Amino acid sequence: MSKVTRLPRDPGPAAWNAILPPPPPARVLDRAITADWLVIGAGWAGLAAARRLAQLRPGDKVVVLEASRVAEGPGGRNSGFMIDLPHELAANGYAGAAEADMRQIRLNRAAIAFAAEAAEEYGLSAEAFSCSGKVNGAATEYGLVHNAGYSRHLTALGEPHEMLDAQAMRALTGSNYYLGGLVTPGTAMLQPALFLRGLSAGLSAELEIFEQSPVTALTRQGADWRAVTSKGAVTAPRVILSVNGHAESFGFFRRRLMHIHLYASMTRALTPEEVRRLGGVACWGVTPAEPIGTTVRRISGTGGDRIAVRNRVTYDPSMEIAERRLGAIGRSHDASFAARFPMLAGIEMEYRWAGRLCLSWNGVPAFGEVDAGVYSACCQNGLGLARGTAAGMLAADLAAQGNNPLVAEMLAFDAPSRLPPEPFASIGAALSLRWKEWRAGREV
């Protein structure tokens, strides 16, 4: 293994980061250094791994390399839901899956607890991290059926939840669009860029984080690994790879990872009069009852009162898309926004962006020791905040020989299965996504 075959490209601005004050100048790696530990990637998995290493090995030198800026990559491009419960909401997806669900719940809640401890330790605000729960919003009778099936499953698992009618949804969101909703209280809501920036700043007192320092080569040198960047290098005996789908770019899990983009838009800051017309509660998050539908968040804080919408998915094996696609898909966002918030007609979107996600064919993480001294915390399967945090902290536990029993649960997952050959994988994925979007109908 030597040259890294692809470097990250993230289309559009990371809105969550853009609405914050500018960060301090990047600290760029500009020399050759040594470390006890190297973490590649400063997203959810990477910063979780770094924090856990600092806890387990406080005397060791830990170095983190980030290709862009903290919160500019996929870590700052999600919708900010750290979800504790299984992500697949289709009622028929739960049959016989109770034990698998409970394992995922344990992992997700361990991640939320880890993030909550970090938020408290580094003095992060409730805007950055709050265990405030979320709502599955149903915009169709089909969505209500999904929520009803989800409710039955949660009842069987002993999980608390609350059903909302259309009037309650209107009181929450200000919108008449939803027929009902299902509240689950265990989800943490984050301003992802604010959280990642705060976590990075807190960790910088304990370890070294270099930004704008993409790894272009990773080679074995005796008992060590040497990661080369454009201006420097890090030599360390142990590496934690937290680059999600770009694990393939480093030579691991080839033809076993699926790469997709999700798309989102965020309004300009609303005026006080527009906030009055909207009504509802100042901060909330609604995920769609039909998983491929539209996710909506309303925020109020740094950067003002805003609404963000996310929908549409594309399968992109190259991990890259053309910027012009943002405009075309943005029209779908505009339509979804207008349907939900007619009282805000004419409000323009200030930001449009896309974020990379990594899935495996069989829905499992790319986790564990993949070469001597190299540990993977990759492939989050669409729940990057919770699963990424869990993978990062547990990869550090595995590598540093900690005693977290959840390591065994992560290692118990099957390996990611091999994808069908091209062009069948791309054709099949594209047709499946389009059919799901058509079936979702008004949920989009």
Summary of the structure (lengths in Angstrom):
residues: 444
radius of gyration: 21.1
end to end distance: 43.0
largest distance: 66.0
contacts: 1616
relative contact order: 0.20
helix: 36%
strand: 25%
